[in-house]
Amino acid sequence: MAGGWARDDAVNDQIEISTAEAVARARLRATQAGARVSALECVDCGEPIPEPRRLALPGVQLCVECQGDRDRAFRPLAGINRRGSKDSQLK
């Protein structure tokens, strides 16, 4: 809900604009840094990588399925338990 003279959907418009600008900056940085050329075929399974994916992610080497498998298999290292009991904090 916007206030003042702004339209009701002004916040959503600003979010969309900010997101589009961030994507444009990321793509520009990738091209300026000499990003790797995207693979035409997945390096894991050999299936073709769709052109929209190659354009959206310069340097992509995996198809959506293989990338999803890798993302699901990734388990971050255990962090510090910050919910310890008061007794454990007194030691």
QUINORRA-V927684 format. One line per field, one symbol per residue. phi: phi as a letter, one per 20 degrees, with the letter a starting at -180 (. if undefined). psi: psi as a letter, one per 30 degrees, with the letter a starting at -180 (. if undefined). burial: # if it has 24 or more other ideal C-beta (glycine too) atoms within 12 Angstrom, else .. A space follows every 50 residues. Layout:
BEGIN
phi=???
psi=???
burial=???
END
This chain:
BEGIN
phi=.edmefffefffffffffffffffffffffffemgffffecffednffef ggffffcgnfccffffffffffffcfffeefedfffffeff
psi=jllbfllegeeeeeeeeeeeeeeeeeeeeeeeghklkkkfkkfefgkkkk eeeeeeikgkfkleeeeeeeeefkjllkakjgglleefff.
burial=.....................................##..#......#. ..##..#..####............................
END
